[in-house]
């Protein structure tokens, strides 16, 4: 049976080897999407070059760029399928008639025809100048604030706990804030829960609880439609409660034998984590699906020499999980696939993270192989409910920090950190409507618990994780 690590490598290879079939296709001049819908496409000329658009909204959004001077603009008459002059056409925005980029815009040769369709389907009718003004003054009709081949719906992005899930159109700029909280309680040996007495068979100190809180600030910018650059910096706070089993001399001149005293204490650490840089490169951008590569680089800005006082000694080097970074330059390769449907969406992301050598303290964390799969259902245009499965394999840690005594506490033993974990998450996402003053903001919340944990040795037991986040599109 293949190990999880090998399965990840195989899936990643298949994922990245996917290529589009070599067919002659027409692509939108704004979003690079394949033009398939013959009733909503548009065309124009700029400096003698013919531009093609997959949707009316792309034609209008293209005009929002600087120094654009379009001529001979044409759109398709929804009733006849023929090209008509875009400046004399009338436009119906109706949710009963979907358009490729989700603005629900259709064109008609006359106001009378547009009004007839409005009576039958509902919606609002605009002439060319009215519609152009709406696009210029707001995000009216914009595609989604992220992966620009979808419209602004609540499931346009992955659940908030997934990073690097979407590209931006050229010039797009987004800032994000995430608050991530993880809590551990008790201990495991392999996949089995154990009590403190079993921990004391090998170690003098038994971890009780650990909380990790992370504040993460992110920035995404797209120098082109295919490439989005991402930078993320975190601030981490760790807190761990422990009980030491301290041996004392026997009373009455040793006649009572060995005696032990239990001593509760806590340690903490806080500071900047490692700086993470990513490049997202689009491989495929179809009408309702996309595929892009995730290239990662992590710089060791987080401390690996944090100390705190313990009952045994003051200023003791804290164990590995209490440090703030890896201490190594880490790099990774991954891929993200997304598929949109009328009322729900699906996604899958494969990630790897490899360590470049050992750090200044003489060790390196294990490599990481991670798989995220998720689905989201639209409760409304603004709200979506998501479910996510996460599988992670961590390979063996190499080397050790000579400032740590691996027999003192399980978290200081480098043999305890490889293993496999499966988690499940439930999330809620909110996107403000296009006509709202807050339309550039998206909110997300997610809570998860482990389904399976199996470690190479004694390891703290994960209880739950909570992720909260806000994204704001500046451009």
C-alpha positions as CSV (number, residue, x, y, z in Angstrom):
1,X,0.0,0.0,0.0
2,X,1.3,3.4,-1.0
3,X,2.2,5.8,1.8
4,X,0.4,9.1,2.0
5,X,3.5,10.9,1.0
6,X,3.8,8.9,-2.2
7,X,0.1,9.4,-3.0
8,X,0.6,13.2,-2.7
9,X,3.6,13.2,-5.0
10,X,1.7,11.1,-7.6
11,X,-1.4,13.3,-7.4
12,X,0.7,16.4,-7.7
13,X,2.5,15.1,-10.8
14,X,-0.8,14.2,-12.5
15,X,-2.3,17.5,-11.4
16,X,0.5,19.6,-13.0
17,X,0.8,17.4,-16.1
18,X,-2.7,18.3,-17.2
19,X,-2.7,20.4,-20.4
20,X,-5.3,21.9,-22.6
21,X,-6.1,20.2,-25.8
22,X,-4.4,21.8,-28.9
23,X,-7.5,23.3,-30.4
24,X,-7.9,26.7,-32.1
25,X,-10.1,28.7,-29.7
26,X,-11.0,32.4,-29.4
27,X,-10.2,34.0,-26.1
28,X,-11.6,37.1,-24.3
29,X,-9.3,40.1,-24.6
30,X,-10.0,41.0,-21.0
31,X,-10.1,37.8,-18.9
32,X,-8.5,35.3,-21.4
33,X,-11.5,33.0,-21.0
34,X,-12.5,30.8,-24.0
35,X,-15.5,32.4,-25.8
36,X,-18.3,29.9,-25.9
37,X,-21.5,31.8,-25.4
38,X,-22.7,33.1,-28.8
39,X,-25.5,35.2,-27.3
40,X,-23.4,37.3,-24.9
41,X,-20.1,37.8,-26.7
42,X,-19.0,41.2,-28.0
43,X,-16.3,42.7,-30.2
44,X,-14.5,46.1,-30.8
45,X,-11.5,47.6,-32.5
46,X,-8.5,49.3,-30.9
47,X,-5.7,50.8,-32.9
48,X,-6.6,48.7,-35.8
49,X,-6.7,45.5,-33.8
50,X,-9.9,43.4,-33.3
51,X,-10.7,42.6,-29.7
52,X,-13.1,39.8,-28.8
53,X,-15.0,39.6,-25.5
54,X,-16.8,36.6,-24.0
55,X,-19.4,38.8,-22.3
56,X,-20.9,42.3,-22.4
57,X,-19.5,43.0,-19.0
58,X,-16.0,42.3,-20.3
59,X,-16.5,44.9,-23.0
60,X,-17.5,47.5,-20.5
61,X,-14.9,46.6,-17.9
62,X,-12.2,46.9,-20.6
63,X,-13.2,50.5,-21.1
64,X,-12.4,51.2,-17.5
65,X,-8.7,50.7,-18.3
66,X,-6.5,53.8,-18.8
67,X,-6.0,55.3,-22.3
68,X,-8.6,53.0,-24.0
69,X,-10.2,54.2,-27.2
70,X,-12.5,51.6,-28.7
71,X,-14.2,51.8,-32.0
72,X,-16.8,49.8,-33.9
73,X,-18.1,48.2,-30.7
74,X,-20.7,45.5,-31.3
75,X,-22.7,43.2,-29.1
76,X,-25.0,40.2,-29.9
77,X,-28.8,40.8,-30.0
78,X,-30.1,38.2,-27.6
79,X,-33.2,37.6,-29.8
80,X,-31.6,37.2,-33.2
81,X,-28.0,36.2,-32.5
82,X,-26.7,38.9,-34.8
83,X,-24.2,41.7,-34.0
84,X,-25.6,45.1,-33.4
85,X,-24.1,48.5,-32.5
86,X,-23.2,48.5,-28.8
87,X,-23.8,52.2,-28.4
88,X,-27.4,52.1,-29.7
89,X,-28.3,48.8,-28.0
90,X,-30.4,48.4,-24.9
91,X,-29.3,46.1,-22.0
92,X,-31.3,44.0,-19.6
93,X,-29.7,43.0,-16.3
94,X,-31.8,39.9,-15.3
95,X,-30.8,37.0,-13.0
96,X,-33.0,34.7,-15.1
97,X,-30.6,35.1,-18.0
98,X,-27.1,34.2,-16.8
99,X,-24.1,35.7,-18.7
100,X,-20.6,34.1,-18.8
101,X,-19.0,36.5,-16.3
102,X,-22.0,36.6,-14.0
103,X,-23.3,40.2,-14.5
104,X,-26.6,38.8,-16.0
105,X,-26.4,41.3,-18.9
106,X,-28.0,40.7,-22.3
107,X,-28.3,43.1,-25.3
108,X,-31.3,44.0,-27.5
109,X,-31.7,45.9,-30.7
110,X,-34.4,48.2,-29.3
111,X,-35.8,49.4,-26.0
112,X,-39.1,47.8,-26.9
113,X,-37.6,44.3,-27.2
114,X,-35.6,44.8,-24.0
115,X,-38.8,45.9,-22.2
116,X,-40.7,42.8,-23.5
117,X,-38.0,40.5,-22.1
118,X,-38.2,42.5,-18.8
119,X,-41.9,41.9,-18.5
120,X,-41.3,38.1,-19.1
121,X,-38.2,37.6,-17.0
122,X,-37.8,40.7,-14.7
123,X,-34.8,42.8,-14.2
124,X,-33.7,46.4,-15.2
125,X,-33.2,48.0,-18.6
126,X,-30.3,50.4,-19.4
127,X,-29.2,52.2,-22.5
128,X,-25.5,52.3,-23.4
129,X,-24.6,55.5,-21.6
130,X,-26.5,54.5,-18.4
131,X,-24.8,51.1,-18.3
132,X,-21.4,52.6,-18.9
133,X,-21.9,55.1,-16.1
134,X,-22.8,52.3,-13.7
135,X,-19.6,50.4,-14.6
136,X,-17.5,53.5,-14.1
137,X,-18.9,54.5,-10.7
138,X,-18.9,51.1,-9.0
139,X,-18.1,47.5,-9.3
140,X,-21.4,47.0,-11.1
141,X,-21.0,43.9,-13.3
142,X,-17.4,43.2,-12.2
143,X,-16.2,39.6,-12.2
144,X,-15.3,38.1,-8.8
145,X,-12.8,39.8,-6.5
146,X,-10.2,37.2,-7.1
147,X,-10.1,34.5,-9.7
148,X,-11.4,36.8,-12.4
149,X,-13.2,34.3,-14.6
150,X,-16.1,34.1,-12.0
151,X,-18.4,36.7,-10.7
152,X,-18.7,38.2,-7.3
153,X,-20.5,35.5,-5.4
154,X,-19.8,34.2,-1.9
155,X,-18.0,31.0,-3.0
156,X,-15.7,32.7,-5.5
157,X,-12.8,32.1,-3.1
158,X,-11.8,29.0,-1.2
159,X,-12.6,28.7,2.5
160,X,-10.6,31.2,4.5
161,X,-8.1,28.5,5.8
162,X,-6.8,27.9,2.2
163,X,-4.0,30.2,0.9
164,X,-3.2,31.0,-2.7
165,X,-6.5,29.8,-4.1
166,X,-7.1,32.5,-6.7
167,X,-5.5,34.8,-9.3
168,X,-6.2,38.5,-9.9
169,X,-6.7,40.3,-13.2
170,X,-3.8,42.4,-14.3
171,X,-3.2,45.3,-11.9
172,X,-5.4,43.7,-9.2
173,X,-4.3,44.5,-5.6
174,X,-5.8,42.8,-2.5
175,X,-4.9,42.9,1.2
176,X,-6.0,40.3,3.7
177,X,-6.1,39.6,7.4
178,X,-6.4,36.2,9.0
179,X,-6.7,35.2,12.6
180,X,-5.9,31.5,13.1
181,X,-6.3,29.7,16.5
182,X,-5.3,26.1,17.2
183,X,-5.8,24.2,20.5
184,X,-4.2,21.0,21.7
185,X,-5.2,19.0,24.8
186,X,-3.5,15.8,26.1
187,X,-1.2,13.4,24.4
188,X,-1.1,10.6,21.8
189,X,1.4,7.8,21.1
190,X,1.0,6.9,17.5
191,X,-2.8,7.1,16.9
192,X,-3.8,6.3,20.5
193,X,-4.6,8.7,23.3
194,X,-2.5,8.1,26.4
195,X,-2.6,9.5,29.9
196,X,0.2,11.3,31.8
197,X,1.5,8.1,33.5
198,X,2.4,6.7,30.1
199,X,4.2,9.9,29.2
200,X,6.2,9.8,32.4
201,X,7.6,6.4,31.3
202,X,9.9,8.2,28.9
203,X,9.9,11.9,29.9
204,X,10.0,14.0,33.1
205,X,7.4,16.5,31.9
206,X,4.0,15.9,30.4
207,X,2.4,18.6,28.2
208,X,-1.2,19.3,29.1
209,X,-2.6,22.0,26.8
210,X,-1.2,24.2,24.0
211,X,-2.8,27.2,22.3
212,X,-1.3,28.7,19.1
213,X,-2.7,32.1,17.9
214,X,-1.6,33.5,14.6
215,X,-2.3,37.0,13.1
216,X,-1.5,36.9,9.4
217,X,-1.3,39.9,7.1
218,X,-1.2,39.3,3.3
219,X,-0.8,41.3,0.1
220,X,-1.6,40.0,-3.4
221,X,-0.7,41.9,-6.6
222,X,-1.1,40.8,-10.3
223,X,1.5,42.1,-12.7
224,X,-0.3,40.2,-15.5
225,X,-3.5,38.2,-15.9
226,X,-1.6,34.9,-15.6
227,X,0.7,35.8,-12.7
228,X,-0.2,36.9,-9.1
229,X,2.4,37.6,-6.5
230,X,1.6,37.0,-2.8
231,X,3.5,38.0,0.4
232,X,2.4,37.0,3.9
233,X,3.8,37.9,7.3
234,X,2.5,36.4,10.6
235,X,2.7,37.3,14.3
236,X,2.5,34.2,16.5
237,X,1.7,33.7,20.2
238,X,2.2,30.3,21.8
239,X,1.1,29.1,25.2
240,X,1.8,25.7,26.8
241,X,0.7,24.3,30.1
242,X,2.8,21.4,31.5
243,X,3.2,19.2,34.6
244,X,6.7,18.1,35.7
245,X,7.2,14.9,37.7
246,X,10.1,15.9,39.9
247,X,12.0,13.2,41.8
248,X,12.7,14.0,45.5
249,X,15.0,12.2,48.0
250,X,13.2,9.7,50.2
251,X,12.4,10.7,53.8
252,X,13.8,9.1,57.0
253,X,17.3,8.8,55.5
254,X,16.0,7.3,52.3
255,X,14.0,4.6,54.0
256,X,10.8,5.7,52.2
257,X,12.4,5.2,48.8
258,X,12.0,7.6,45.8
259,X,9.3,10.2,46.1
260,X,7.9,12.5,43.3
261,X,6.3,15.9,43.4
262,X,4.0,17.1,40.6
263,X,4.7,20.7,39.5
264,X,2.4,22.6,37.2
265,X,3.9,25.4,35.1
266,X,3.4,27.3,31.8
267,X,5.7,28.6,29.1
268,X,5.0,31.1,26.3
269,X,6.6,32.7,23.2
270,X,5.5,35.4,20.8
271,X,6.9,37.3,17.8
272,X,7.1,37.4,14.1
273,X,6.9,34.1,12.1
274,X,8.6,33.3,8.8
275,X,8.0,35.5,5.8
276,X,6.2,33.7,3.0
277,X,6.4,34.6,-0.7
278,X,4.3,33.0,-3.4
279,X,3.8,33.1,-7.1
280,X,0.6,31.9,-8.6
281,X,0.7,31.1,-12.3
282,X,-2.4,30.3,-14.4
283,X,-2.3,27.2,-16.5
284,X,-6.0,27.0,-17.5
285,X,-8.8,29.5,-17.5
286,X,-12.1,28.1,-18.9
287,X,-15.6,29.4,-18.5
288,X,-16.3,27.7,-15.1
289,X,-13.0,26.1,-14.2
290,X,-9.4,27.1,-13.6
291,X,-6.0,25.6,-12.8
292,X,-2.9,27.4,-11.5
293,X,0.5,26.5,-10.1
294,X,1.5,27.6,-6.6
295,X,5.3,28.3,-6.2
296,X,6.4,29.1,-2.6
297,X,9.4,30.5,-0.8
298,X,9.6,30.9,3.0
299,X,12.3,33.0,4.5
300,X,13.5,32.3,8.1
301,X,12.4,35.5,9.9
302,X,10.9,33.7,12.8
303,X,13.0,33.0,15.9
304,X,14.2,29.5,16.8
305,X,15.9,30.5,20.0
306,X,13.0,31.4,22.3
307,X,13.4,30.8,26.0
308,X,11.3,30.9,29.2
309,X,11.6,30.0,32.9
310,X,10.7,26.5,34.2
311,X,10.7,24.9,37.7
312,X,14.0,23.3,36.8
313,X,15.8,26.3,35.5
314,X,15.3,29.9,34.3
315,X,15.9,30.9,30.7
316,X,15.5,27.4,29.3
317,X,15.4,27.0,25.5
318,X,11.8,26.2,24.6
319,X,10.9,23.0,22.7
320,X,10.4,22.8,18.9
321,X,6.7,23.6,18.7
322,X,7.1,26.7,20.8
323,X,9.6,28.3,18.4
324,X,8.3,30.9,15.9
325,X,9.9,29.7,12.7
326,X,11.7,26.8,10.9
327,X,15.1,28.5,10.8
328,X,15.6,27.3,7.2
329,X,14.8,28.6,3.8
330,X,11.8,26.5,2.7
331,X,10.4,26.1,-0.8
332,X,7.4,24.4,-2.3
333,X,5.4,23.5,-5.4
334,X,1.7,23.0,-5.6
335,X,-1.4,23.4,-7.8
336,X,-5.0,24.6,-7.3
337,X,-8.0,23.5,-9.3
338,X,-11.5,25.2,-9.0
339,X,-14.8,24.4,-10.7
340,X,-17.9,26.6,-10.5
341,X,-21.5,25.5,-10.9
342,X,-24.8,27.5,-10.7
343,X,-25.3,27.0,-7.0
344,X,-22.1,25.5,-5.7
345,X,-18.4,25.2,-6.3
346,X,-15.6,22.6,-5.8
347,X,-11.9,23.0,-5.3
348,X,-8.7,21.0,-4.8
349,X,-5.2,22.2,-3.8
350,X,-2.0,20.1,-3.5
351,X,0.9,21.6,-1.7
352,X,4.5,20.6,-0.8
353,X,7.1,22.2,1.4
354,X,10.7,21.2,1.4
355,X,13.6,22.4,3.7
356,X,16.8,23.7,2.3
357,X,19.5,22.3,4.6
358,X,19.6,22.6,8.4
359,X,19.2,25.7,10.5
360,X,21.7,27.4,12.8
361,X,20.7,25.2,15.7
362,X,21.6,22.0,13.8
363,X,18.2,20.6,12.8
364,X,15.6,20.8,10.1
365,X,11.9,20.2,10.3
366,X,10.4,17.4,8.1
367,X,9.0,18.1,4.6
368,X,5.3,18.6,4.3
369,X,2.8,17.2,1.8
370,X,-0.7,18.6,2.0
371,X,-4.0,18.1,0.2
372,X,-7.1,20.3,0.6
373,X,-10.4,19.5,-1.0
374,X,-13.5,21.6,-0.5
375,X,-17.0,22.3,-1.7
376,X,-19.2,25.4,-1.1
377,X,-23.0,25.8,-1.5
378,X,-24.6,29.2,-2.2
379,X,-27.3,30.0,0.4
380,X,-27.7,33.3,-1.4
381,X,-25.6,35.5,-3.7
382,X,-23.9,36.9,-0.5
383,X,-23.7,33.8,1.7
384,X,-22.1,30.4,1.1
385,X,-21.6,27.4,3.4
386,X,-18.4,25.4,2.9
387,X,-17.0,22.0,3.9
388,X,-13.3,21.2,3.6
389,X,-11.1,18.1,4.1
390,X,-7.4,18.5,4.9
391,X,-4.8,15.7,4.8
392,X,-1.2,16.4,5.8
393,X,1.9,14.1,5.9
394,X,5.0,15.4,7.7
395,X,8.3,13.5,7.2
396,X,10.9,12.9,9.8
397,X,12.8,15.8,11.5
398,X,16.6,15.5,11.0
399,X,19.2,16.6,13.6
400,X,18.5,18.2,16.9
401,X,18.9,21.4,18.9
402,X,21.7,20.7,21.4
403,X,20.2,23.2,23.8
404,X,17.2,20.8,24.3
405,X,17.1,17.7,26.4
406,X,15.1,15.2,24.4
407,X,14.5,13.1,27.6
408,X,13.0,16.0,29.5
409,X,9.7,16.5,27.6
410,X,8.1,14.9,24.5
411,X,8.0,18.2,22.6
412,X,11.8,18.4,22.8
413,X,12.3,15.0,21.2
414,X,12.8,15.3,17.4
415,X,11.6,11.7,16.9
416,X,8.0,12.7,17.7
417,X,7.0,15.0,14.8
418,X,6.5,12.9,11.7
419,X,3.1,11.5,11.0
420,X,-0.3,12.0,9.3
421,X,-3.3,14.1,10.2
422,X,-6.7,14.3,8.6
423,X,-8.9,17.3,9.5
424,X,-12.5,18.4,8.6
425,X,-13.7,22.0,8.5
426,X,-17.1,23.8,8.2
427,X,-17.1,27.4,7.1
428,X,-19.2,30.4,6.2
429,X,-18.3,33.0,3.6
430,X,-19.9,36.4,3.0
431,X,-19.4,38.7,0.0
432,X,-21.1,42.1,-0.2
433,X,-23.3,42.7,-3.2
434,X,-22.0,44.6,-6.3
435,X,-24.1,47.7,-5.5
436,X,-22.9,48.0,-1.9
437,X,-20.3,50.5,-0.8
438,X,-18.6,47.5,0.8
439,X,-18.5,45.4,-2.4
440,X,-14.7,45.1,-2.3
441,X,-14.8,43.2,1.1
442,X,-15.1,39.5,1.6
443,X,-15.4,37.8,5.0
444,X,-14.8,34.2,6.0
445,X,-15.0,32.0,9.1
446,X,-14.1,28.3,9.5
447,X,-13.9,25.8,12.4
448,X,-12.3,22.3,12.2
449,X,-11.6,19.2,14.2
450,X,-9.3,16.2,13.4
451,X,-10.7,13.0,12.1
452,X,-7.5,11.0,12.4
453,X,-4.0,11.6,14.0
454,X,-1.1,9.2,13.8
455,X,2.4,10.3,14.9
456,X,5.8,8.7,15.0
457,X,5.9,9.0,18.8
458,X,4.4,10.9,21.7
459,X,2.7,14.0,20.4
460,X,0.1,16.5,21.7
461,X,-3.5,15.7,20.7
462,X,-5.1,18.3,18.4
463,X,-8.6,19.4,19.6
464,X,-9.8,22.1,17.2
465,X,-8.8,25.0,14.9
466,X,-10.7,28.2,14.1
467,X,-9.9,30.5,11.2
468,X,-11.3,34.0,10.7
469,X,-10.5,36.4,7.9
470,X,-11.2,39.5,5.9
471,X,-10.1,40.3,2.3
472,X,-10.2,43.8,0.8
473,X,-9.7,44.5,-2.9
474,X,-7.9,47.8,-3.4
475,X,-7.8,47.6,-7.2
